């Protein structure tokens, strides 16, 4: 392993960063120099804390909470020179060779520092080293196996070294289309999934490494970045191996056929065992003296320019995203703390369980009374389905309409049903009721089923909110349906009623008998007559049944009068029974059933309350872990913000 040093940086051409407003950062270009020097101490005290903040949040794994962090993600096809670019920026040797060298995501934290410190973090381990290449290989084998497979579990490499740019990048496995021996057949899909996971968030900057020897539009890495960054506004391209394919390179990087919004940088990577200084000097000579490469603008060539651009891009993306990250941390923390408070209190003693049980029972009973009996909906203001009196009134109205619709008198063949019944009776006795109740007998039963299904839904929702899933309405449903069947049977057996409404209606309708019979007896009169409750009817065809027409008319009027009473009774009784049943259920049955179930000697219900359900336990542990992480993240951000504010105050002083 060879650790390279860099002594070629000039402090006179050093970059400085300053805050231009509350949200954005800008890089002040060095004066008096056409080519930016390698980024040595490129961050001042305002910017370094911001990057430290993001790195600490990444170390805490805040992204598992769905909070994305600004990240420079390095992608490229296999053998594009991706690892060599990172080596040039970091001044260290990374694993190289044939096939996939990077088999797991490698988070590289580069920090300009007077003393060299290198260590690797993975699987909870922190490994100091000066043999970076070997340690990465060993860690990769531990995570992804000794073959050529890949894994999405990342390594973190911390490089503190004099002369490196202050950057944090994520290096991902190179894209390979054809699996080699020892690789799974779906290696391309596996790599693509990892890459898409990292480059999809809007906070990610895509560093796309391209070989000058290939046609850029055919690169798989370009196709992937274009899927998630169609405008190219967060993609920067690094072109390697420029000395091997200089022809047409100027046109490729200036025409921008693949829509690279953050621009191109052409570099020549280190080859062989050259030192960092030698590699940079060779690169500088190439772009200054080569017949074709020297024509490329100096703001688009060399590793120092790349470092300078990345520092600039990173500063802007962090300053842009950090306020939103702070907001997301606070919002997520508030949501999880509230969710944790809503979980049932963890009970450790029977006395606690009994007290909690009585409190829950009381609150459940009160909620049901408010919803069913008092029509108060403050607990479910936005849930119209829980506004029970209004919904029950709607259902009863629909039920009444359906019953009346089935009772509408026919205008065609007026009195023919009655005449046929009288002839069949043949003098045995005058029937004054036709068995019409059977025609609507199914309607109330269907309504009861619908009614109690709705009530069951409401009760279970309340019990779930206050207690647990409690099914207690099947017996009520059966009782209600049996009651309806009894009412129907009573109506089926009763042919007459002394109800005052019946007497009044019958008397009013029979007042039409005289004009009806006059038309029947006088064939010269118009045969159309308007009858209350029926409308216009043609009675001309009834003149052939004059002998029983009057009896048929009386029977018809009795039937209409009686039918009104039947319908009224079915609707009114249903409403009364519903309210009676609800009061009984809320005031007695549910509470009694719950108490009997929990207090039964065989049930051990109170003791069972001490045992937290696996789902609640899992949720409690997950929320506690999340709250702990978010609080730590909030503290990290607060401390960084305090440092920045203190630095600004010192400057003003």
C-alpha positions, 0 to 999 in steps of 0.5 A, a space after each residue: 500500500 502506498 500513501 501519496 503526499 501532496 506538497 504542491 498547493 499554494 496558500 496564496 491561491 487558496 479558495 475561500 467560502 463565504 455566506 452570501 445570504 441565509 440559504 446559499 453559499 458561494 465559492 470566491 474564485 482565486 484571483 490572479 490565477 487561470 487554473 485553480 490550485 488543488 483544494 488545500 484548506 478549501 473550507 473555512 470555519 463556516 463551511 467545515 461545520 456544515 459538512 461535519 453536521 451532514 457526516 454525523 447525521 449520516 453516521 447516525 443513519 438518519 436516512 433510515 428515518 426517510 430523511 435524505 442527506 445531500 450526497 455526492 454519489 459516484 457512478 460509472 460503468 465498469 473500467 471507466 476509471 471511477 476508482 482512479 478518480 477517487 484515488 486522485 482526490 483522496 491521495 490513497 490507493 483503493 482496490 483495483 483489478 479486473 471485474 468489479 473492484 467496488 462491491 459495496 457502497 464506500 462512503 469516503 469522508 475526505 478532510 483536510 488535516 495536518 496529520 494523516 489519519 485513516 480508518 474504516 467503519 463497518 458493521 459497528 467496527 472502527 478500524 484504524 489503518 495505514 493499509 487502506 487497500 487491504 482493509 477495504 478488501 477484508 471488510 468487503 469480503 466480510 460483508 459481501 463474501 469472498 466471491 464476486 457478489 455485491 452487497 448494499 451494506 456500506 463501508 465508511 472510509 475516513 481520510 484525514 490528510 493534508 492537501 485533500 479536498 473537504 468532501 464526502 462522496 459515496 462510491 458505488 459498484 461499477 456497472 457491468 452488463 455481463 456476469 463473469 464466473 462467480 457472479 449472479 446472473 442478475 448482477 446488472 439488476 442488483 447493481 442498478 438497484 443500489 445505484 438507483 437507491 442512491 441517485 434517486 433522492 433530489 438531495 443527491 449530486 450524481 458524479 458520473 464517470 465516463 471514459 473518453 473512449 466510449 460514446 457517452 449516450 451508450 453509457 448505462 450510467 448516463 441512462 440511469 442518471 437521466 431517469 432520475 435527473 432528466 434536466 441534468 441539474 444535479 449531474 456532473 460528468 468526469 471524463 477519464 482516459 482522455 489521452 487515449 481518445 483525444 479526437 472529438 473530445 472537445 466537441 463531446 464535452 461542449 455539445 453536451 448531447 447527454 444533458 450534463 447540467 453541472 458541466 464536464 471535467 476532463 482528467 488524466 488519472 495516475 498510472 503506474 507507481 507515479 506519485 501524486 505530484 508526478 501525476 498532477 504535473 503530467 496531467 497539467 502538461 498534457 492539457 497545456 501541450 497536447 494539440 487537441 486537449 489543449 483546446 479544451 477550456 482550462 475551467 474544464 480540465 484537471 483533478 484540481 478543477 474537479 475538486 474545486 467544483 465538487 467543493 463548490 457544488 457540495 457547499 451549495 447543496 448542503 446550504 440548500 438542504 440543511 434547513 429542510 433537513 432540520 424541519 424534517 427532523 423536528 416534524 418526524 420527532 414530533 410525530 413519533 413522540 405523539 405516536 409513542 404517547 398514544 400507545 397504551 400505558 405499559 402496565 406492571 401490576 394488577 392494580 395498575 391494570 385494573 385501574 386502567 381497565 376501568 378508565 378505558 371502560 368508562 371512556 369507551 362507554 362515554 364515547 358510545 353514548 355521545 355518538 349514539 344517544 347524544 349526537 356529539 361527534 367531537 372525537 370523530 368530527 371529520 369522519 362523517 360515517 361516525 355521525 350515527 343519528 344522521 346516518 341512521 335517519 338516512 337509512 330509515 328514510 331510504 327504508 320508508 321510501 322503499 316500502 312505499 314504492 312497493 305499495 303504489 297502487 296500479 292504475 291499470 286493471 283497476 279492481 280486477 284483483 279484488 273482483 277475482 278474489 270475490 269470485 273465488 270466495 263465492 259467498 263464503 264471506 267477504 274478505 276485507 284484506 288481501 295477503 299483500 304483506 308477504 310482498 314486502 316481508 323481506 324488505 325489513 329483514 334486509 334493512 335490519 341486516 344493513 342497519 346492524 352492520 353499520 352499528 357494528 362498524 361504528 362500535 368496533 371502531 370506538 372499541 378499537 380506539 379505546 380498547 381492542 377489537 371487540 365483536 359483540 353485535 351478532 346476538 343483537 342482529 339476530 334478535 332484531 331480525 327475529 323481532 322483524 319476523 314476528 312483526 311481519 307474522 303479526 301483520 300476516 295474521 291480522 286482517 283488520 284494525 280499529 286504528 283511528 287513522 284507519 277509520 278516518 282514511 277508510 271513511 274519506 276514501 268511501 266517500 268516492 263510492 257514489 260517483 264511482 257507482 254512477 259511472 258504472 250504472 250510466 254508460 253515457 258518462 265518461 269512464 275516467 275517474 280520479 280517485 284519491 291514492 290512485 289517480 286517474 283510472 278507466 272503469 269502463 271495462 268494469 261495467 260487465 262486473 256490475 254485480 260485484 263492482 261495489 263490493 270490490 270498490 269497498 274492498 279496495 278502499 279498505 285495503 288502501 286504508 289498512 296498508 297505510 297503517 301497515 307501512 306506518 307501523 313498520 317504519 315507526 316500530 323500526 325507528 323505535 326499536 332501533 333507539 331502544 336497542 341502541 340504548 340497551 346496548 350502550 347502557 348495559 350490554 357492551 359494558 356487561 359483556 366486557 366485564 364478564 369476559 375480563 373478570 371471568 375466573 377462567 379468563 384471567 383478563 386483568 392479568 392478560 393486560 400486563 402482557 403487551 401484544 407483540 405488535 404493540 411491543 414492536 411498535 413501542 421499541 421502534 418508536 423509542 429507537 426512532 425518537 432517540 435517533 432523531 433527538 441525537 440528530 437534532 442535538 447534532 444540528 443544534 450544536 453545529 448551528 451554535 458554532 456557526 452563529 458564534 463564528 459569525 458573531 466573532 467576525 462581527 466583533 
